[in-house]
């Protein structure tokens, strides 16, 4: 899943083929709660610059619960294909990723601080007693909307990265520029450090990635 080579990508996913979003009426679970759900198909699912579905179109789905004081919880699902062999009796090429998260948004002056506990799970991965693919991160994001552009900084920390990689740290920055009510442009750059890759691959175990893109919205598409 996580290639440990240096890469810089001009675009992570050039086309969103279809996306639909439906939000339940506020207050369905009480005045302080709301529920949202979405389904989408992307040209590829990339995690920090690396394809998780062998560069193939990827269906995705998410369900979120929003509570009082900025609290939220949710789950996100996507098809995966790491393009690795399945040895006899093993399942080292998971077909699905199912994520679960709990977080809180907090206003700091005019900025938003989002702190999230995030678990990446691969239900059908079986390494026959080897390292697990599933892993946990604490993700912290600070964002500010300047009107003409929104800036976001991200730090993610994992005490044990995927496939026994040891501690992992990820830093990223992004900018989103609204052009009008149906078009926005964006750019992101990030750098991933993984302890195990550093010891086995040297500096080349760390890598940098980037993407540029645009988002077009028409009603629910």
NUGU-253511 format. One record per residue: residue in one letter; x, y, z of N, C-alpha, C in turn. Coordinates in steps of 0.1 Angstrom, whole numbers, plus 2048, in hexadecimal, padded with zeros to 3 digits. Layout:
N
AXYZXYZXYZ...
END
This chain:
221
X8087F480080080080080880C800X81280D80981A81A80B827818804X82881B7F883681B7F183F8247F9X84B81F7FC85582780385F82C7FAX85B8337EF86483A7E68608487E4X8698507E186685F7DF85F8617D2X8548697D384C86B7C78468797C8X8448807BD83D88C7BC83388B7B1X82688D7B481C88B7AA8158987A6X81389A79980D8A77957FE8A6798X7F889B7987EA89A79B7E788C7A1X7E088C7AD7DD8807B37D18797ADX7C78807A97BB87B7A37B588579AX7B788478D7B388E7837A4890782X79D88578478E88678178687F78BX77D88679177288079976787C78FX76586F78D75C86B78374D86D787X74A86A79473D86C79973E86E7A8X7368777AD7358787BC72787D7BFX7228767C971487A7CE71587C7DDX70D8857E270D8887F06FF88A7F5X6FC8848006EE8868066F0888815X6E989281A6EA8968286DD89582EX6DC88E8396CF88D8406CC89A847X6BF89C8496BA8A884F6C18AA85DX6C68B68606CB8B986D6C18B6878X6C68B08836BD8AD88E6B68A088DX6BA8978846B388A8836B788288FX6C28848956C687D8A26C58868AEX6BF8928AC6BF89C8B76C38A98B1X6C18B48B86C48C18B36D38C38B1X6DC8BC8B76EA8BE8B66F18B48ADX6EA8AC8A66F18A189E6EC8A2890X6F489E8866F189D8786F9892872X6F488C8676FA8818616FC884852X70788184C70A88283E70F876838X70D87382B71286882471686C816X71F86581072486880272985C7FCX72785B7EF72D8517E77358587DBX73F8527D67478587CC74F84D7C4X7538517B875C8487B07678527ABX77484E7AE77F8567A978784E79FX78F85579779784F78D7A2846794X7A684A7A07AF8427A87AE8477B6X7B183E7C07B28417CE7C18427D1X7C584E7D57D38507D97D48547E7X7DD84D7EF7DF8517FD7ED8577FEX7ED8648007FA86B8018038697F5X7FC86A7E98048697DD80585B7D7X8018517DE8048437D97F683C7D6X7F58367CA7E98307C77E68247D0X7D98237D57D58187DD7CD80E7D5X7CA8117C97C18087C17C78057B3X7D48047B27DA8017A67D780A79AX7D581779E7D28217947C581E78CX7BB8197937AE81578D7A381E793X79882078C78C82779278882079FX7858287A97838247B67758297BCX76C8207C07608247C77638267D5X75C8307DB75E8347E97518377EFX7508367FC74483A80474883F812X74084881774384D82573685082CX73684E83972B85184273085984EX72A86485172F86D85C724871865X72787287271E87787C725883883X71D88E88372289B88871A89E895X7228A18A071C8A48AD71E8B28B1X71B8B58BE71D8C28C372C8C58C6X72F8D28C673C8D78CA7478D28C1X7448D08B474E8CC8AA7528BE8AAX74B8B58B174F8A78B17498A08A5X74F8968A074A88E895751880895X74A87788E74F86988D74B86487FX75285B87974E85686C75684A868X75284685C75983B85575A83D846X76583884076883A83276D82D82CX76782A82076A81D81A76E81F80CX77881780777C8187F978280A7F5X7818087E87877FC7E27967FE7E1X79D7F47E37AC7F47E27B27E97DAX7BD7EB7D57C57E17CE7D47E57CEX7DC7DF7D77EA7E37D87F27DD7CDX7EC7D57C57F47CE7B97FF7C67BEX7FD7BE7C88077B47CD8017A67CDX80979C7CD80478F7CB7FD78A7D8X7F47807D67ED77A7E17F376C7E3X7FD76A7EC80275D7EE7F87537F3X7FA7467F07F173C7F47EE73D803X7E173E8067DD73F8147DE74D81AX7E27568127E47648177DB76D810X7DA77A8157D278480F7D9791810X7E579280A7ED79E80B7EA7A9802X7DF7A87FA7DB7B27F17CC7B67F5X7CA7BF7FF7BD7C18037B47C77F9X7A77C47F879E7C97EF7967D47F4X7987D880178F7E28067977E9812X7957F68137997FE81E78D804826X78C80283278180783A78780F846X78581C84678A82585078082985AX78482C86677C83087178283C878X77B84687B78185288177885988BX77E86089477786889E77F87589FX77988189F78088D89F7788998A5X77F8A48A67798B08AB77E8BC8A5X7768C58A07798D289B7788DD8A5X7838E58A67838F08B07878FD8AAX7809078AD7839148A778E91B8B0X79991F8A97A39278B07A59348A8X7A093F8AF79F94B8A879694A89CX79C94C89079494B88379893E87CX7A09358837A592987C79D91D882X79F91187B7989058807A38FA883X7A28F588F7AB8EA8937A38DD893X7A88D388B7A18C688B7AB8BC88FX7A78B489A7AF8AA89F7A789D89EX7AD8938987A68878947AE87A898X7A787089D7AC86389F7A785B893X7B185588C7AD84F87F7B384187EX7AB83787B7AF82987A7AD82486BX7B781F8657B781A8577B680B858X7AB8058547AA7F68557A97F0847X7AF7E38467AE7DC83A7A97CE83EX79C7CC83E7957C084379A7B383EX79E7B28317A17A582B7B07A4829X7B87AC82F7C77AB82F7CB7A0839X7D37978347D878C83D7E778983AX7EF78D8437FE78C84180377F847X7FB77684B7FF76985080976B85CX80577486580C77687181778186FX81878786482179286181C79F866X8227AA86181D7B886580F7BA860X8087C28687FA7C58647FA7D185BX7F07D28527EF7DD8497E77E8850X7DE7E58597D67EF8607DF7F7869X7DB80486B7E380C8747DB818878X7E081F8837D982A8897E1837888X7DB8428867E184F8867D985988FX7E08638947DA86F8997DD87A88FX7D38808897D488A87F7D0898884X7D98A18837D68AF8877D68B887BX7CB8C08797CB8CA86E7C78D7873X7CE8E186E7CB8EF8717C88F6864X7BC8FC8637B99038567B3911859X7B591984F7B09278507AB92B842X7A093184279993683679C945835X7A494982B7A695782979D95E81FX79395781A78995C81178E959803X79995E7FF79E95C7F17A594E7F0X7A89487FC7AE93B7FC7AD93580AX7AD92880B7AE9218177BB919818X7C191A8247CE9138267CC908831X7D28FD82F7D18F28397DF8EB83BX7E28EA8487EE8E384B7EB8D6853X7F28CB8507EE8BE8557FB8B785BX7F98B18678038A886D7FC89B871X80189086D7FC88387180787B877X80487588280E86D88A80885F88CX81085488980C84788B817840894X81383A89F81D8338A78228268A1X81A82089881E814890818815883X82081987981A81B86B81780D865X81080E85980C8028528187F884FX8157EB85081E7E184D82B7E1856X8297E48628347E486C83E7EF869X83A7FA86484480586084A80D86BX84580B87884A813883843820883X84882988B84283688C84183D87EX83684487C83584C87083085A872X83686386B83287186B82F87785DX82587F85C82188584F81E893851X82489C8498218AA84981D8AE83BX8128B783A80D8BB82E8078C982FX8078D08248018DD8237F98DE816X7ED8E58177E58E680B7DE8F380AX7DA8F77FE7D39037FB7C89017F2X7BC9077F47B19067EC7AC9147E8X7AA9167DB7A69237D77989227D0X78E9287D67819287CF7819327C3X77C92D7B777C9367AC76E93B7AAX7639337AC7569377AD74E92D7B5X74092D7B47399247BC7399167B8X73F9137AC73F9057A774D9007A4X7579087A67659047A276F9097ADX7789007B17839047BA78F8FD7B5X79B9037B87A88FD7B47B08FB7C1X7B88F07C07BF8EC7CC7CD8E77C9X7D68E87D37E48E27D27E88DD7E0X7EF8D27E07F48CC7ED8028C77EBX8098C77F68168C07F78188BA804X81E8AE8058208A781182C89F812X83189C81E83D89381F83A88982AX83D87C82683B87183084886B834X84A86A84285586384885085684EX85784B84C85483F853861839859X86083686586D83186C873825866X86B81B86387080F85D876811850X87081984887681C83A88382383BX88482C84589183384789C82984AX89A81F8538A48168578A880C84BX89E8098438A07FE8398A480482BX89E8118288A081681B8A882381BX8AC8288278B38358288AA841825X8B084B8218A885781E89D855814X8A084C80A89684A800889843805X88983F81287D83A81887384581BX87785181C86E85C81E86A861810X85F86780E85B86C801852878802X8528807F784A88C7F684088A7EBX83488F7ED82A88E7E282389C7E1X81D89E7D68158AA7D480A8A87CAX8008B17CA7F68B07C07F08BE7BDX7EA8BF7B17E38CB7AE7D68C77A8X7CB8CF7A97BE8CA7A47B48D57A5X7A88D07A079C8D97A07908D17A3X7878D87AA77A8D17AD76E8D97A7X7668D279F75A8D779974E8D17A0X7448D97A37398D47AA72C8D97A3X7238CF7A07168D379A70B8CB7A2X7048D37AA6FA8CD7B37008C27BCX6FC8B57BA7028AB7C270D8A37BBX7118A87AF71C8A27A87298AB7A8
END
